[in-house]
Amino acid sequence: MRFFRILSAAGEAAFARELMVGVGLFSIAVAGVFMARQRDYKRLLAYSSVEHMGILVLGVGVGGNAVFGSLLHLVNNGLTKGVLFLSVANIHRAFASKTVEGTTGAMRLVPVSGALFLLGFFAITGSPPFGPFVSEFTILSAAVSGGRYVVVGLFLLLLVIVFMGMGATVLAVVQGTPAGIDKARVRSPETFLTVAPAVAFLVLVLGLGLYLPPPLESVIRHAAAFEVTR
C-alpha cells in the first residue's frame, strides 16, 4: 500500500494498480503450483501465506471496495492462520513428523486438533460461512463491478487449484489410521490448553463470516478510504 501511495503521488496510480493485479495473480499461481502434491504440511501453510499475500495485493490493485476487502482479508487470514498453525503444532507434536507419510489419521489420534485443521482448511480456502469467504467475495464483487472479468476468471481458477492442492494434503493428514498410536498418544496427548486457543480463533473466524461488528467495519472502511483518496 505504501508502494501504491508513492506511485500514485507520482501520477502513476493506473500503472501501479495494473502491476499489483499482475503480481497478486502471479503470487497466487506460484503458491498453487507448490501446494499441489505438497507432502510437508507445515510447508503447505507457508505457501498458503504466499497465496493470501497475493490476494491482498490483488485487492489493492483492483481498487474501490476491493481495498476494503483486502484489509478485511488481512484480519480474516491472520485469525484463520491462528487456527491452522496451532492445530498443526499439536499434530506435529503427536506424530513427531511434518510429512504426509509420517502423519496419517490425525482425527483418530488427536481428534480435536485434526478437526480444527480440517475446518481451518475450509476457512482459509474461502469456504462459507467463514470470514475469508466474505473478504474474498468482496474483492471478487469489486472486480466484477469494475468490469475486470479476466481477472475474476483467473482469480477463481487459481482458487480452485489451491483448494484442490491443499485439500489433498490436508485430507491425507486427517484421514486414515495412525501407525504406532499408543506410543504417539503418550508422547503428546491433547489437553484443554493445547486446543482452546485454536478453538477461540475458529470461533472468531466463523463469527466474522456471519457478522461484521460495526466498530471493526468502521475502522477498516476509514483505512480503505484513506488509502484510496490520499
C-alpha positions as a printed NumPy array, in Angstrom:
array([[  0.   ,   0.   ,   0.   ],
       [  2.949,   2.301,   0.608],
       [  4.229,   1.358,  -2.831],
       [  0.875,   2.33 ,  -4.332],
       [  0.803,   5.641,  -2.461],
       [  4.256,   6.582,  -3.759],
       [  3.42 ,   5.824,  -7.394],
       [  0.031,   7.461,  -7.04 ],
       [  1.693,  10.661,  -5.822],
       [  3.938,  10.476,  -8.892],
       [  0.888,  10.275, -11.164],
       [  1.297,   6.564, -11.893],
       [ -1.678,   5.169,  -9.99 ],
       [ -3.053,   3.313, -13.039],
       [  0.319,   1.67 , -13.69 ],
       [  0.637,   0.718, -10.022],
       [ -2.808,  -0.887,  -9.97 ],
       [ -2.164,  -3.   , -13.07 ],
       [  1.214,  -4.057, -11.73 ],
       [ -0.29 ,  -5.068,  -8.384],
       [ -3.064,  -7.059, -10.06 ],
       [ -0.47 ,  -8.922, -12.106],
       [  1.839,  -9.552,  -9.153],
       [ -1.081, -10.635,  -6.986],
       [ -2.284, -13.216,  -9.509],
       [  1.291, -14.414, -10.052],
       [  1.773, -14.882,  -6.311],
       [ -1.411, -16.967,  -6.05 ],
       [ -0.336, -19.028,  -9.072],
       [  3.121, -19.74 ,  -7.65 ],
       [  1.585, -20.801,  -4.339],
       [ -0.888, -23.07 ,  -6.157],
       [  1.905, -24.798,  -8.07 ],
       [  3.928, -25.523,  -4.942],
       [  0.881, -26.578,  -2.918],
       [ -0.035, -29.273,  -5.439],
       [  1.29 , -32.667,  -4.267],
       [  2.914, -30.988,  -1.267],
       [  3.972, -33.679,   1.219],
       [  5.147, -31.347,   4.007],
       [  2.057, -29.963,   5.711],
       [  3.936, -27.216,   7.575],
       [  5.449, -26.021,   4.305],
       [  1.927, -26.16 ,   2.884],
       [  0.892, -23.428,   5.314],
       [  3.862, -21.303,   4.25 ],
       [  2.755, -21.462,   0.616],
       [ -0.782, -20.679,   1.759],
       [  0.571, -17.444,   3.218],
       [  2.174, -16.658,  -0.164],
       [ -1.237, -17.164,  -1.753],
       [ -3.022, -14.845,   0.651],
       [ -0.442, -12.09 ,   0.347],
       [ -1.2  , -12.285,  -3.365],
       [ -4.905, -11.897,  -2.628],
       [ -4.22 ,  -8.804,  -0.51 ],
       [ -2.132,  -7.196,  -3.265],
       [ -4.72 ,  -8.143,  -5.884],
       [ -7.461,  -6.383,  -3.914],
       [ -5.448,  -3.198,  -3.602],
       [ -4.744,  -3.339,  -7.331],
       [ -8.407,  -3.756,  -8.238],
       [ -9.239,  -0.709,  -6.114],
       [-12.591,   0.603,  -4.925],
       [-14.38 ,  -1.639,  -2.45 ],
       [-11.754,  -4.325,  -3.085],
       [ -9.358,  -2.317,  -0.894],
       [-11.832,  -2.734,   1.952],
       [-11.977,  -6.44 ,   1.08 ],
       [ -8.193,  -6.706,   1.242],
       [ -7.959,  -5.055,   4.654],
       [-10.78 ,  -7.248,   5.946],
       [ -8.987, -10.264,   4.481],
       [ -5.863,  -9.257,   6.361],
       [ -7.813,  -9.734,   9.603],
       [ -9.516, -12.932,   8.467],
       [ -6.31 , -14.503,   7.214],
       [ -4.463, -13.737,  10.433],
       [ -7.163, -15.325,  12.579],
       [ -7.517, -18.36 ,  10.325],
       [ -3.777, -18.931,  10.285],
       [ -4.001, -18.996,  14.08 ],
       [ -6.332, -21.991,  13.789],
       [ -4.073, -23.752,  11.305],
       [ -0.694, -23.128,  12.927],
       [ -1.855, -24.096,  16.419],
       [ -3.672, -27.247,  15.308],
       [ -0.747, -28.283,  13.116],
       [  1.61 , -27.785,  16.059],
       [ -0.465, -30.257,  18.083],
       [ -0.463, -32.746,  15.211],
       [  3.293, -32.366,  14.733],
       [  3.945, -33.   ,  18.426],
       [  1.759, -36.082,  18.38 ],
       [  3.347, -37.701,  15.335],
       [  6.866, -36.191,  15.501],
       [  6.687, -35.766,  11.735],
       [  5.715, -32.973,   9.381],
       [  5.287, -35.114,   6.271],
       [  2.171, -36.824,   4.985],
       [  3.986, -40.162,   5.004],
       [  4.723, -39.883,   8.724],
       [  1.384, -38.362,   9.667],
       [ -1.931, -40.007,   8.968],
       [ -5.124, -40.44 ,  10.923],
       [ -4.819, -37.223,  12.908],
       [ -8.537, -37.174,  13.624],
       [ -8.18 , -40.503,  15.418],
       [ -5.058, -39.706,  17.415],
       [ -5.711, -36.018,  18.175],
       [ -9.373, -35.649,  17.179],
       [ -9.899, -32.031,  18.197],
       [ -6.716, -30.795,  16.506],
       [ -7.449, -32.912,  13.437],
       [-10.948, -31.452,  13.191],
       [ -9.589, -27.929,  13.685],
       [ -7.03 , -28.485,  10.923],
       [ -9.784, -29.654,   8.578],
       [-12.103, -26.756,   9.441],
       [ -9.197, -24.331,   9.173],
       [ -8.536, -25.649,   5.673],
       [-12.119, -24.931,   4.618],
       [-11.901, -21.462,   6.174],
       [ -8.57 , -20.481,   4.612],
       [ -9.707, -21.587,   1.15 ],
       [-12.653, -19.204,   1.28 ],
       [-15.468, -21.622,   2.027],
       [-18.661, -20.205,   3.561],
       [-19.672, -19.358,   6.238],
       [-16.167, -18.403,   7.41 ],
       [-14.685, -14.899,   7.35 ],
       [-12.269, -15.359,   4.402],
       [-15.251, -16.14 ,   2.169],
       [-16.704, -12.705,   2.893],
       [-13.471, -10.81 ,   2.216],
       [-12.614, -12.782,  -0.934],
       [-16.182, -12.357,  -2.207],
       [-15.863,  -8.609,  -1.591],
       [-12.748,  -8.476,  -3.761],
       [-14.409, -10.539,  -6.484],
       [-17.546,  -8.38 ,  -6.414],
       [-15.48 ,  -5.218,  -6.806],
       [-13.619,  -6.76 ,  -9.748],
       [-16.92 ,  -7.709, -11.404],
       [-18.313,  -4.213, -10.793],
       [-15.196,  -2.76 , -12.409],
       [-15.571,  -4.973, -15.48 ],
       [-12.377,  -6.922, -14.704],
       [-13.8  , -10.193, -15.978],
       [-10.466, -11.707, -16.998],
       [ -9.096, -11.007, -13.53 ],
       [-12.219, -12.567, -11.978],
       [-11.864, -15.689, -14.12 ],
       [ -8.174, -16.136, -13.353],
       [ -8.737, -15.497,  -9.651],
       [-11.487, -18.114,  -9.438],
       [ -9.432, -20.64 , -11.415],
       [ -6.44 , -20.187,  -9.121],
       [ -8.622, -20.501,  -6.028],
       [ -9.902, -23.847,  -7.323],
       [ -6.334, -25.037,  -7.959],
       [ -5.3  , -24.012,  -4.443],
       [ -8.351, -25.719,  -2.93 ],
       [ -7.59 , -28.98 ,  -4.713],
       [ -3.864, -28.936,  -3.962],
       [ -4.239, -28.002,  -0.315],
       [ -7.185, -30.332,   0.186],
       [ -5.25 , -33.376,  -0.987],
       [ -2.581, -32.834,   1.668],
       [ -4.964, -31.929,   4.486],
       [ -7.204, -34.944,   3.875],
       [ -4.174, -37.247,   3.76 ],
       [ -3.15 , -35.945,   7.195],
       [ -6.508, -36.125,   8.962],
       [ -7.844, -39.372,   7.454],
       [ -6.668, -42.953,   7.853],
       [ -5.348, -44.986,  10.746],
       [ -2.257, -43.739,  12.602],
       [  0.679, -46.129,  12.993],
       [  2.143, -46.574,  16.49 ],
       [ -0.912, -44.953,  18.055],
       [ -0.107, -45.911,  21.654],
       [  3.427, -44.52 ,  21.563],
       [  2.281, -41.321,  19.888],
       [ -0.581, -40.838,  22.337],
       [  1.816, -40.98 ,  25.297],
       [  4.15 , -38.548,  23.564],
       [  1.615, -35.756,  23.135],
       [ -1.963, -36.084,  24.435],
       [ -4.421, -33.293,  23.733],
       [ -5.294, -31.032,  26.641],
       [ -7.625, -28.092,  27.093],
       [ -4.724, -25.648,  26.952],
       [ -3.383, -27.06 ,  23.681],
       [ -6.684, -26.837,  21.802],
       [ -8.566, -23.923,  23.422],
       [ -6.617, -21.124,  21.647],
       [ -7.231, -22.678,  18.229],
       [-10.923, -23.13 ,  19.04 ],
       [-11.112, -19.466,  20.064],
       [ -9.566, -18.383,  16.754],
       [-12.021, -20.588,  14.854],
       [-14.965, -19.035,  16.69 ],
       [-13.729, -15.573,  15.701],
       [-13.267, -16.609,  12.069],
       [-16.77 , -18.081,  11.978],
       [-18.18 , -15.01 ,  13.715],
       [-16.653, -12.654,  11.139],
       [-18.216, -14.748,   8.408],
       [-21.659, -14.273,   9.918],
       [-21.441, -10.776,  11.358],
       [-19.004,  -7.896,  10.954],
       [-19.02 ,  -5.719,  14.093],
       [-19.714,  -2.062,  13.2  ],
       [-16.638,  -0.728,  15.084],
       [-14.339,  -3.074,  13.14 ],
       [-16.072,  -2.292,   9.862],
       [-15.744,   1.444,  10.549],
       [-12.011,   1.181,  11.227],
       [-11.398,  -0.859,   8.066],
       [-13.518,   1.429,   5.875],
       [-11.709,   4.505,   7.185],
       [ -8.369,   2.862,   6.414],
       [ -9.536,   1.862,   2.928],
       [-10.883,   5.364,   2.204],
       [ -7.622,   6.931,   3.379],
       [ -5.656,   4.663,   1.043],
       [ -7.845,   5.43 ,  -1.95 ],
       [ -8.264,   9.177,  -1.562],
       [ -4.978,  10.482,  -0.197]])
